[in-house]
Amino acid sequence: MRKIRVMIADDEAELRGALADLIASEEDLELVGAAADADEAVELARSNRPDVALVDVRMPGGGGPRAARGISRWSPGTRVLALSAYEDRSTVLEMLGAGAVGYLVKGTAPDEIVHAIGRAIRGQTSLSADVMAGVVHELTSQLKRTELESEERNAQLERIRAAVAGEGVSMVFQPIYDLSDQTVVGVEALARFSQEPVRGPDRWFSEAKEAGLGIDLELTTAQLALAQTGQLPKGVYLAINLSHRTAMSPRFHEALAAAPADRIVIELTEHEQIDDYEALDDALGRIREKGGRLAIDDAGAGFASLRHTLRLAPNIIKLDISLTRDIDSDRGRRALASALISFAEEMGMTIVAEGIETGAEVEALLALGVRFGQGYFLAYPGPLA
């Protein structure tokens, strides 16, 4: 009967000697080599192809996990048994994940080590009693976490579906002013969510998108806004925030068919890459044919909005709050805003400044040639009435 060929990998010379003596005392075992670090262990396994490798968890050269992965790569037939003074759950699982078939705590009785070597050859696992308890506890904890995460995902999905159905969703409207005479020329529709847990609209739309219901939720809020166009004062337009995917949706065009399109402005809000500008141009063209207009939101906040502006030729450019804020005292913001304003004038587009919070900002914008704006200084969002 062929002996079981065993190698040892441990940086403690005393322990290597004790294990070597143990293997030598067993008729069925044969020592093929001993290594003091991970690199040496991998090389020893590659050249000798042992049946079993006793590998210390903590040793130079990357430790037991690195040695176990290297041994599994270069000597796939070698069964790795971890031998360590450490029995914490993370260390155990790390070694098992690296390919070890067993984990023995240093101090394990010699006959148990020999028994574990035999079990490894038979394709069985070996875990010290304390280690087994820790692994069971960790796996139980992981299952519980997975169950809780699944429950939370299901609850989140139910919340989003309820919002898509209109539950807990309402619209408020922020006036857009002619800064020169303080008359209202338009209103921007903004969604509000009252469902628990309380979170901002951006979070709701982001979660809906992750759940594959982003367009559905946008359509719900767009329809709620469009339903109130009859309450708009004469000469006031309604601005609706949409992603480019929703703007291309046939369902949105169906909803828009019943509304006075000449009083609707579509604000493209999404900054993700648009792969098919031609298809988007076609969808927006149908809206424009009915009298609708296009606005690019958050202009100046990043490259995406500027790319959209150049490619889609909007009617309105909305100056982002990052440029509006402190424009009266910040030369850099004023210079960037001035460049966008000059571009808009050259292209026959209208500028609307967002996020106005002081009278000084109003005066600075008017001096730069910006006629329209919105922000908390002018009016907070509220009911259309």
C-alpha positions in Angstrom: 0.0 0.0 0.0 1.4 3.4 -1.0 2.2 5.8 1.8 0.5 9.1 2.0 3.0 11.8 1.0 2.9 14.8 3.3 4.6 18.2 3.3 4.8 20.8 6.1 4.7 24.6 5.7 5.3 26.5 8.9 7.7 29.3 9.9 8.2 27.9 13.4 11.2 25.5 13.3 10.1 23.8 16.5 6.7 23.0 15.2 8.1 21.8 11.8 10.3 19.4 13.8 7.4 18.1 15.9 5.2 17.5 12.9 8.1 15.8 11.1 8.6 13.5 14.0 4.8 12.7 14.1 4.8 11.9 10.4 7.9 9.7 10.7 6.3 7.7 13.5 3.3 6.7 11.3 3.9 3.8 9.0 1.3 5.0 6.5 2.8 8.6 6.2 5.9 9.9 4.4 7.4 13.4 4.7 8.4 14.8 1.3 9.6 18.2 2.6 9.2 21.2 4.9 8.9 24.9 4.0 9.2 28.0 6.1 7.2 30.5 4.0 4.5 30.7 1.4 6.8 30.9 -1.6 8.8 27.9 -0.5 5.6 26.0 0.2 4.3 26.6 -3.3 7.6 25.6 -4.9 7.8 22.5 -2.7 4.3 21.4 -3.7 5.0 22.0 -7.4 8.1 19.9 -7.4 7.0 17.1 -5.1 3.2 16.9 -5.7 2.4 15.7 -2.1 -0.9 14.1 -1.3 -1.5 16.4 1.8 0.0 19.7 2.8 -0.1 20.9 6.4 -0.1 24.7 6.0 0.3 27.4 8.7 -2.1 30.3 8.4 0.3 33.0 9.4 3.7 32.8 7.9 6.0 35.0 5.7 5.4 35.4 2.0 1.7 36.1 2.0 0.5 33.6 4.6 -1.5 30.4 4.4 -4.2 31.7 2.0 -1.6 32.6 -0.6 0.2 29.3 -0.1 -3.1 27.3 -0.4 -4.0 29.1 -3.6 -0.6 28.5 -5.1 -0.6 24.8 -4.1 -4.0 24.3 -5.6 -2.8 25.9 -8.8 0.4 24.0 -9.3 -0.5 20.7 -7.5 -4.3 20.4 -7.9 -4.2 16.9 -6.4 -2.8 18.1 -3.1 -5.2 18.4 -0.1 -4.4 21.4 2.0 -5.0 21.2 5.8 -4.7 24.6 7.6 -2.9 24.4 11.0 -3.0 27.6 13.1 -3.2 29.1 16.5 -5.9 31.4 15.1 -9.5 30.2 15.2 -11.4 33.4 14.5 -14.2 33.0 11.9 -12.8 35.3 9.3 -9.4 33.5 9.3 -11.1 30.1 9.0 -13.3 31.1 6.2 -10.4 32.8 4.3 -8.4 29.6 4.4 -11.4 27.5 3.4 -12.1 29.9 0.6 -8.4 29.6 -0.6 -8.9 25.8 -1.0 -8.2 24.2 2.4 -10.2 21.1 3.1 -9.6 21.3 6.8 -8.7 23.6 9.7 -6.9 22.4 12.8 -6.0 24.6 15.7 -2.4 24.3 17.0 -2.5 22.1 20.0 -4.7 19.5 18.4 -3.8 16.0 19.6 -1.3 14.2 17.3 -3.7 11.3 16.6 -6.4 13.9 15.5 -3.8 15.3 13.1 -3.1 11.9 11.6 -6.8 11.2 11.5 -7.4 14.5 9.6 -4.7 13.6 7.0 -6.5 10.3 6.4 -9.9 12.1 6.0 -8.3 14.6 3.6 -7.1 11.7 1.3 -10.7 10.3 1.3 -12.0 13.7 0.3 -13.5 14.5 3.7 -13.2 17.7 5.7 -11.7 18.1 9.1 -12.5 21.0 11.5 -11.6 21.4 15.1 -14.6 21.5 17.4 -14.1 25.2 18.3 -13.5 26.0 14.6 -16.7 24.1 13.6 -18.8 26.1 16.1 -17.4 29.4 14.7 -18.0 28.4 11.1 -21.6 27.3 11.8 -22.1 30.7 13.6 -20.7 32.6 10.7 -22.7 30.7 8.0 -25.8 31.2 10.1 -25.1 34.9 10.3 -24.6 35.1 6.6 -27.8 33.3 5.9 -29.6 35.7 8.2 -28.0 38.7 6.5 -29.0 37.3 3.1 -32.6 36.8 4.4 -32.8 40.3 5.8 -31.4 41.8 2.5 -33.9 39.8 0.5 -36.7 41.1 2.7 -35.5 44.7 2.4 -35.3 44.3 -1.4 -38.8 43.0 -1.5 -40.1 45.8 0.7 -38.3 48.3 -1.4 -39.8 46.9 -4.6 -43.3 47.0 -3.0 -42.7 50.7 -2.0 -41.7 51.6 -5.6 -44.6 49.7 -7.1 -47.0 51.6 -4.7 -45.4 54.9 -5.8 -45.8 53.9 -9.5 -49.4 53.4 -8.7 -49.5 56.9 -7.3 -49.6 56.1 -3.6 -47.9 58.8 -1.5 -46.9 60.8 -4.5 -47.7 64.4 -5.0 -46.5 67.3 -7.1 -45.4 70.8 -6.1 -44.5 73.6 -8.4 -41.7 76.1 -8.3 -42.4 79.4 -10.1 -40.0 80.6 -12.8 -39.8 84.4 -12.9 -39.1 87.2 -15.3 -36.4 88.8 -13.2 -36.9 92.2 -14.7 -40.5 92.6 -13.5 -41.1 89.6 -11.1 -43.9 88.1 -13.2 -44.3 84.3 -13.3 -43.6 82.9 -16.8 -43.5 79.2 -15.9 -43.5 76.6 -13.2 -41.3 73.5 -12.7 -43.1 70.4 -11.5 -41.3 68.6 -8.7 -42.3 65.2 -7.2 -42.7 64.7 -3.4 -43.0 61.3 -1.7 -44.7 60.8 1.7 -44.2 57.0 2.0 -42.0 55.7 4.8 -39.0 55.7 5.1 -38.8 59.4 4.3 -36.2 60.1 1.6 -35.6 62.6 -1.1 -37.0 62.4 -4.7 -33.5 61.6 -6.2 -33.3 58.5 -4.0 -36.8 57.4 -5.0 -36.0 57.7 -8.7 -32.6 56.1 -8.3 -34.1 53.1 -6.5 -36.8 52.8 -9.1 -34.3 52.8 -11.9 -32.3 50.0 -10.1 -35.5 48.0 -9.8 -36.2 48.4 -13.5 -39.2 50.8 -12.8 -37.4 54.1 -13.5 -39.5 55.0 -16.5 -42.7 53.9 -14.8 -42.2 56.2 -11.8 -41.2 59.1 -14.1 -44.4 58.5 -16.1 -46.5 58.6 -12.9 -45.1 61.9 -11.8 -45.3 63.3 -15.4 -49.0 62.3 -15.6 -49.7 63.9 -12.2 -48.1 67.1 -13.4 -49.9 67.1 -16.8 -53.2 66.6 -15.1 -52.9 70.1 -13.5 -52.2 72.0 -16.7 -55.8 73.2 -16.6 -54.9 75.2 -13.5 -52.0 77.0 -15.1 -52.4 80.8 -15.3 -52.7 82.2 -18.8 -49.3 82.5 -20.4 -47.5 80.3 -17.9 -45.7 77.1 -19.1 -45.2 73.8 -17.3 -41.7 72.3 -17.1 -41.5 68.5 -16.5 -38.3 66.7 -15.6 -37.6 63.5 -17.6 -34.8 61.2 -18.4 -34.0 60.8 -22.1 -35.4 57.2 -21.9 -38.8 58.5 -20.7 -38.8 61.3 -23.2 -38.5 58.6 -25.9 -41.2 56.4 -24.4 -44.4 55.9 -26.5 -46.3 55.9 -23.2 -45.2 59.5 -22.4 -46.2 60.6 -25.9 -49.6 59.1 -25.3 -49.9 61.0 -22.0 -48.8 64.3 -23.7 -51.3 63.9 -26.5 -54.1 65.1 -24.2 -52.2 68.1 -22.9 -51.6 71.5 -24.4 -48.1 70.7 -25.8 -47.4 74.4 -26.6 -47.4 75.1 -22.8 -45.1 72.2 -22.0 -41.3 72.3 -21.5 -39.4 69.0 -21.2 -36.4 69.2 -19.0 -33.8 66.5 -19.7 -32.2 65.7 -16.4 -30.2 62.5 -16.8 -26.5 62.8 -17.1 -25.8 59.2 -18.3 -24.6 58.6 -21.8 -27.1 58.8 -24.6 -26.3 56.1 -27.1 -28.8 57.0 -29.8 -29.1 60.8 -30.3 -31.0 60.3 -33.6 -33.8 58.3 -31.9 -33.9 61.0 -29.2 -34.0 63.8 -31.8 -36.9 62.0 -33.5 -38.9 61.7 -30.2 -38.2 65.3 -29.3 -39.0 66.4 -32.8 -42.5 65.0 -32.5 -43.0 67.0 -29.3 -41.7 70.2 -30.9 -44.0 69.7 -33.9 -46.9 70.0 -31.4 -45.5 73.2 -29.9 -43.5 71.7 -27.0 -40.1 73.0 -26.0 -36.9 71.4 -24.7 -34.7 72.5 -21.8 -31.3 71.2 -20.8 -31.1 71.1 -17.0 -28.1 71.7 -14.8 -26.0 73.3 -17.6 -22.5 74.0 -16.5 -22.6 71.2 -13.8 -20.6 68.8 -16.0 -19.6 67.8 -19.5 -22.8 65.7 -20.1 -25.1 68.7 -20.0 -22.9 70.7 -22.3 -22.8 67.8 -24.8 -26.6 67.5 -24.7 -26.8 71.3 -25.3 -24.6 71.1 -28.4 -26.3 68.0 -29.8 -29.9 68.7 -29.0 -30.2 72.4 -29.7 -32.7 73.1 -26.8 -35.0 76.1 -26.5 -33.9 76.7 -22.9 -30.6 76.3 -21.1 -31.0 76.1 -17.3 -28.0 77.5 -15.5 -27.0 75.1 -12.8 -27.0 76.2 -9.1 -23.2 75.6 -8.9 -22.8 78.6 -11.2 -25.6 80.7 -9.9 -24.5 80.5 -6.2 -22.4 83.6 -5.2 -22.3 84.7 -8.9 -22.3 88.3 -7.6 -18.9 87.8 -5.7 -17.2 84.9 -7.5 -15.3 85.9 -10.7 -14.8 82.3 -11.8 -18.6 81.5 -11.7 -19.4 84.8 -13.4 -16.9 84.1 -16.2 -18.3 80.6 -16.8 -21.9 81.8 -16.7 -21.0 84.6 -19.1 -19.6 82.2 -21.6 -22.8 80.1 -21.5 -25.0 83.2 -21.8 -23.0 84.4 -24.8 -23.4 80.9 -26.4 -27.2 81.0 -25.7 -27.6 84.4 -27.3 -25.6 83.4 -30.3 -27.8 80.3 -30.7 -31.1 82.0 -30.0 -31.7 80.1 -26.8 -33.2 81.3 -23.5 -31.2 81.2 -20.2 -33.0 80.3 -16.9 -30.9 80.6 -13.8 -31.6 78.0 -11.1 -31.1 78.1 -7.3 -31.2 81.9 -6.8 -30.9 82.6 -3.1 -30.1 86.3 -2.7 -31.1 89.6 -4.2 -27.4 90.2 -5.0 -27.4 87.1 -7.3 -30.6 88.5 -9.0 -28.8 91.8 -9.7 -25.7 90.1 -11.0 -27.7 87.8 -13.3 -29.6 90.7 -14.7 -26.3 92.6 -15.3 -25.1 89.5 -17.3 -28.2 89.5 -19.4 -30.1 86.6 -17.7 -33.8 87.5 -17.8 -35.4 84.4 -16.1 -34.7 82.5 -12.9 -36.0 80.5 -10.0 -34.9 79.7 -6.5 -35.8 80.0 -2.8 -35.2 83.7 -2.8 -38.0 84.1 -5.3 -40.4 81.4 -4.2 -40.4 77.9 -2.6 -42.1 75.0 -4.4 -45.8 74.6 -3.5 -49.2 73.7 -4.7 -50.1 75.1 -8.1 -53.0 77.1 -6.7 
